[in-house]
Amino acid sequence: MKKILVAALFVCGFAMASNAQSTPKVDQRQQNQKERIKEGVKSGELTKKEAKHAVKAQKNIKHAENKAKADGVVTPKERAKLDHKQDKASQKIAKNKHDKQDRN
């Protein structure tokens, strides 16, 4: 009985720990958006100011992700908020990259 209880506690603890650390979708989107910013600067599609704002948005998303992970569980509501923040940042990057603004 003790072995079963210990095993169950271990599995629950592992599941909670992996859930807290497991935000692969968020992490992948962060990486993709960082690459888009980098490419936008390199190609001249983003001004320095636009790139600075985009990087700041990514830092804010990372901060929100860390805050969501702080209690050990990233809830579906927290994941939805992170997705929304990433959607908004992505839209802003796309808008800035295609706004025909003079980059000189």
N, C-alpha and C positions, 0 to 999 in steps of 0.2 A: 504494500500500500504506500509506504514511504517513497519507494522508487518511482511509482506512478505519479505521486504528488510532486516530487522533485522534477521529474521529466516534464510534467505539465507546466510548472512554473518556469522552467528553462525555456520551453517553447514559447510561452506567452511573453517572457522577457525578451527573447530574441526577435519575436514578431514586432514588438513595440519598438525595439531599438532599430530594427531594419526599416520600419515604417518612418521613423523620425529621420533617418538618414537617407531614405529612398525618395528622391524627387528627380528621377532621371529625365522626365519630360521637361521639367522646369530647367534643369541644368543644360539639357541639349538646346532648348530654345535660347537660353542665355548665350551659349557658345555661338549659335547661328547668328544671333543679333550682333554679337561682338564682331564676327567676321563681316557682316554686312556693313557695319560702321567703318571698319578698317578698309574694306574695298571701296566704300563711298568716298573716303578721304583720299585714297590712292588715285581713284579715277577722276577726282575733282567734282563728284556729284554732291558731296557734302562740304559745306564751309567749315572752318575751324570751330565757329560758334555752334553750328548745328551738331557737329560731332561731339563737342563738349557737353551739350545738353543731352544727347543720346547716351553718352557714357554715364552721365549722372543718373539718368533714368534706369540704366542697368544696375548701377550701384544701389539705387533705392529698391529695386526688385530683389536683389540679393539680400539686402537688409530685411525686407519683408519675409523672405524665405527663411532666413535665420531665426527671425522672431517666431514664425510659425513652427519651426522645429524645436524651439526652446523648451516646450513642455513635454517633448518626447513623441508627440503625435501630430501629424499634419492632417487636419480634418478635411473632409470634402469641401466645406465652406472656405477654408483657408486656401485649398488648391484652386478653387474657383476664383478667388480674389487674385491669386498669383497669375492665373491664366488671363484674367481681365487686364491686369497691369501689363502683362507681356503683349497682349493684343494691341493695347493703346500705344505702347512703345514701338511696336512693329509698324503700325499704321503711320506713326509720326516719322519713322525712318524712311518709309516708302514715300511719303508726301515730300519730305525734304530732299530726297534723292532725285525726284522728278519735278521739282518746282521751277525749273528753267532759270534759276537764280544765277547771276554772274559770279563765278568763283575766283575771279582775279583780285 
